[in-house]
């Protein structure tokens, strides 16, 4: 399996096994929760890296520069210096950025998006990379909070988390030595960030799994808190409420784009959830305690199995 080979790859020449990466130049497109956390991790933990950034809100970009988390502006003059460009935008905006700036990427620059869906951005990214001489790879950090924006970003956001990599639109078994080289270089350049695991997959598998592990959860949280009883719940809320509703706080513009772009996978998961809820409703309505206990015990076993596999 490709996952088994990841830890066996040799690290590139610019990596010192005792002190880590010797440095490099990073371009950050977008300084929200994710981009801001990359900036803070690089400049706090690995000041030998040069970080250039760009952001739609110029006051946020200036704040990052003033705080020492960016060394300057990422533009047509500094893009050619970058070894790695991390694009932290919504999918459509990410595609637009690559299309408009591809001519500035130096040969073999790694360009990675951090979008929540992968089929659309990867199809465009790989196609654009074929026309130029840069390396595109899809990337999705399995980390974040219910809050957005640079003000909520933090240096340790990604510590111990998984980074899902999509080096191909096709099966993970289609990985070539060139893909392996790109992933190895990327891991070196991301060493200061603190990822605990790298999971390699294809774009379709990513979108199918993320519909279940991420997007469905946001739908559930929003649906749960929209119950009229929520407005009368003061004094009745405990851990269950907090666990279920934390991610009801969300960036509605971003999540709406992700949900609709991935609707084929997400609607399947919504239907699966409705089916499970109907099972519970039926056995509760019928006072079928034995079946109800069996359903709850199966849920506990499934949770134990998934925790064990982490």
C-alpha positions in Angstrom: 0.0 0.0 0.0 1.1 3.5 -0.7 0.5 4.5 2.9 3.1 1.9 4.0 5.7 3.4 1.6 5.4 6.9 2.8 7.6 6.5 5.9 10.3 4.7 3.7 10.8 7.5 1.2 14.2 9.2 1.4 14.0 12.9 2.3 15.5 15.4 -0.1 18.9 16.9 0.2 17.7 20.1 1.8 16.5 18.2 5.0 18.8 17.8 8.0 17.6 14.8 10.0 18.6 16.5 13.3 17.5 20.1 12.8 14.8 19.7 10.1 14.4 21.5 6.8 17.1 24.0 6.0 14.6 26.5 4.7 12.7 27.5 1.6 10.3 30.1 0.3 6.5 29.6 0.9 3.7 31.5 -0.8 0.4 31.7 1.1 -2.8 32.6 -0.8 -5.4 33.5 1.7 -4.8 34.3 5.4 -7.9 33.0 7.0 -8.1 30.3 9.6 -6.0 27.8 7.6 -3.6 30.2 5.8 -3.0 32.2 9.0 -2.2 29.1 10.9 0.4 28.1 8.2 2.0 31.5 8.5 2.2 31.4 12.3 3.6 27.9 12.3 6.3 28.7 9.7 7.5 32.0 11.2 7.3 30.8 14.9 8.9 27.4 14.4 11.0 27.7 11.4 12.1 31.4 10.9 14.6 30.2 8.3 11.6 30.0 5.9 10.6 33.0 3.9 6.9 33.5 3.8 5.1 35.7 1.2 1.3 36.1 1.5 -1.6 37.6 -0.3 -5.1 38.2 1.0 -8.3 39.8 -0.2 -8.6 42.0 2.9 -5.4 44.1 2.8 -5.6 45.0 6.4 -5.3 41.4 7.4 -2.3 41.0 5.1 -0.7 44.1 6.7 -1.4 42.7 10.2 0.4 39.4 9.4 3.4 41.4 8.1 3.4 43.7 11.1 3.2 40.7 13.5 6.1 39.0 11.8 4.1 36.1 10.3 4.7 37.2 6.7 7.9 38.6 5.2 6.2 40.4 2.3 3.5 40.4 -0.3 3.0 37.5 -2.7 2.7 38.9 -6.2 4.1 38.5 -9.7 7.6 39.5 -8.4 7.7 37.1 -5.4 5.7 34.1 -6.8 8.8 33.0 -8.9 10.8 32.7 -5.7 8.4 30.2 -4.1 9.2 26.5 -3.6 5.7 25.8 -2.3 2.5 27.8 -2.8 -0.4 26.9 -0.6 -3.8 28.1 -1.9 -6.3 28.6 1.0 -9.4 29.7 -0.9 -12.8 28.4 -1.8 -12.6 26.0 -4.8 -13.7 28.3 -7.6 -11.4 31.1 -6.3 -8.5 28.6 -6.0 -8.9 27.5 -9.7 -9.1 31.2 -10.7 -5.9 32.0 -8.8 -3.9 29.2 -10.5 -5.2 30.0 -13.9 -4.3 33.7 -13.6 -0.8 33.2 -12.0 0.5 29.9 -13.5 2.9 31.8 -15.7 4.7 33.1 -12.7 5.4 29.7 -11.0 9.0 28.7 -11.3 9.8 25.2 -12.7 8.9 22.4 -10.3 7.3 24.7 -7.8 4.7 22.7 -5.8 1.3 24.3 -5.9 -1.2 22.8 -3.4 -4.8 23.8 -2.6 -6.4 23.2 0.8 -10.0 23.1 -0.4 -12.6 20.9 1.2 -13.6 19.1 -2.1 -11.1 17.7 -4.5 -12.6 16.6 -7.8 -13.1 20.1 -9.3 -10.0 21.8 -8.1 -7.8 18.8 -8.9 -9.1 18.3 -12.4 -8.4 22.0 -13.1 -5.1 22.0 -11.2 -3.6 19.0 -13.0 -4.8 20.3 -16.4 -3.2 23.7 -15.8 0.0 22.1 -14.5 0.3 20.1 -17.7 0.5 23.4 -19.7 3.1 24.9 -17.5 6.1 23.5 -15.6 4.9 23.3 -12.0 3.7 20.5 -9.8 0.1 20.5 -8.6 -1.1 18.4 -5.7 -4.4 18.4 -3.8 -4.1 18.7 0.0 -6.7 18.8 2.7 -5.7 19.4 6.4 -8.0 17.4 8.7 -7.9 20.3 11.3 -9.8 23.5 12.0 -12.2 25.0 14.5 -15.8 26.2 14.3 -14.5 29.7 13.9 -13.0 31.3 10.8 -10.6 34.2 10.0 -7.0 35.1 10.7 -7.9 36.2 14.2 -8.7 32.6 15.1 -5.7 31.0 13.4 -2.9 29.6 15.6 0.5 28.1 15.3 -0.4 24.6 16.6 -3.6 24.2 14.5 -2.3 21.2 12.6 -0.2 19.5 15.3 -0.8 15.7 15.1 -3.5 16.0 12.5 -3.8 14.2 9.2 -3.1 15.8 5.8 -4.9 14.1 3.0 -3.0 14.3 -0.3 -4.4 13.9 -3.7 -1.6 13.5 -6.3 -3.8 12.1 -9.0 -7.4 12.1 -10.1 -7.2 8.3 -10.5 -6.6 5.4 -8.1 -3.9 5.6 -5.4 -2.4 2.6 -7.2 -1.6 4.8 -10.2 1.0 6.7 -8.1 4.3 7.0 -10.1 7.8 7.7 -8.9 7.3 11.4 -9.9 4.2 11.5 -7.6 6.3 10.0 -4.8 9.0 12.6 -5.4 6.5 15.5 -5.2 5.0 14.1 -1.9 8.5 13.6 -0.4 9.4 17.2 -1.3 6.1 18.5 0.1 6.6 16.6 3.4 10.0 18.3 3.8 8.6 21.7 3.1 5.7 21.1 5.5 7.8 19.6 8.3 7.5 22.7 10.6 3.7 22.6 10.4 3.4 19.5 12.6 1.2 17.1 10.7 1.0 13.7 12.4 0.0 11.6 9.4 -0.2 11.8 5.6 -3.0 10.0 3.9 -2.8 9.6 0.1 -5.9 9.0 -2.0 -7.6 10.0 -5.2 -10.0 12.9 -5.7 -13.2 10.8 -6.0 -12.4 8.8 -2.8 -11.6 12.0 -0.9 -14.9 13.6 -1.8 -16.9 10.5 -1.0 -15.3 10.1 2.4 -15.3 13.8 3.3 -19.1 14.0 2.6 -19.4 11.6 5.6 -16.6 12.6 7.9 -17.0 16.4 7.6 -19.9 17.8 5.6 -22.6 15.6 7.0 -21.6 16.6 10.5 -22.2 20.3 9.7 -25.6 19.5 8.2 -26.5 17.5 11.4 -25.3 20.3 13.7 -27.2 23.0 11.9 -30.4 20.9 11.7 -30.2 20.0 15.4 -29.8 23.6 16.6 -32.6 24.8 14.3 -35.1 22.9 16.4 -37.4 25.5 18.1 -36.6 23.8 21.5 -33.1 25.3 21.2 -34.5 28.7 22.1 -35.9 27.3 25.4 -32.9 25.2 26.3 -31.1 27.6 28.8 -30.2 25.6 31.9 -30.8 22.3 30.2 -27.6 22.0 28.1 -24.7 19.7 28.9 -21.9 18.0 27.1 -24.1 16.3 24.6 -25.5 19.7 23.5 -22.0 21.2 23.2 -20.7 18.2 21.3 -23.6 18.2 18.8 -23.7 21.9 18.2 -20.1 23.1 18.2 -19.8 23.1 14.4 -23.2 24.8 13.9 -21.0 27.9 13.9 -19.7 28.0 10.4 -18.7 30.0 7.4 -22.0 29.7 5.5 -20.6 30.9 2.1 -17.8 28.4 2.2 -19.8 25.4 3.3 -22.7 26.2 0.9 -20.2 26.0 -2.0 -18.7 22.8 -0.7 -22.1 21.1 -0.1 -23.4 21.9 -3.6 -20.2 21.0 -5.4 -20.2 17.6 -3.6 -24.0 17.1 -3.7 -23.8 13.7 -5.3 -21.9 12.3 -2.3 -23.5 14.4 0.4 -27.1 13.6 -0.5 -26.3 9.9 -0.3 -25.0 10.4 3.2 -28.0 12.5 4.2 -30.3 9.7 3.0 -28.2 7.1 5.0 -28.6 9.3 8.1 -32.4 9.6 7.5 -32.7 5.9 7.2 -30.9 5.3 10.5 -33.0 8.0 12.3 -36.1 6.3 10.9 -35.0 3.0 12.5 -34.7 4.6 15.9 -38.0 6.4 15.5 -39.8 3.1 14.6 -38.4 1.0 17.5 -39.0 3.8 20.0 -42.6 4.3 18.8 -43.1 0.5 19.1 -41.5 0.4 22.5 -39.2 -2.3 21.1 -36.6 -2.1 23.8 -34.6 -5.1 22.6 -34.1 -3.8 19.1 -33.4 -0.3 20.5 -30.6 -1.7 22.8 -29.2 -3.6 19.8 -29.1 -0.5 17.7 -27.3 1.5 20.5 -24.9 -1.4 21.2 -24.0 -1.6 17.5 -23.4 2.2 17.5 -21.0 1.8 20.5 -19.2 -1.1 18.7 -18.8 1.0 15.6 -17.4 3.9 17.5 -15.0 1.6 19.3 -13.8 0.2 16.0 -13.2 3.6 14.4 -11.3 4.8 17.5 -9.2 1.7 17.5 -8.3 2.3 13.8 -7.0 5.9 14.5 
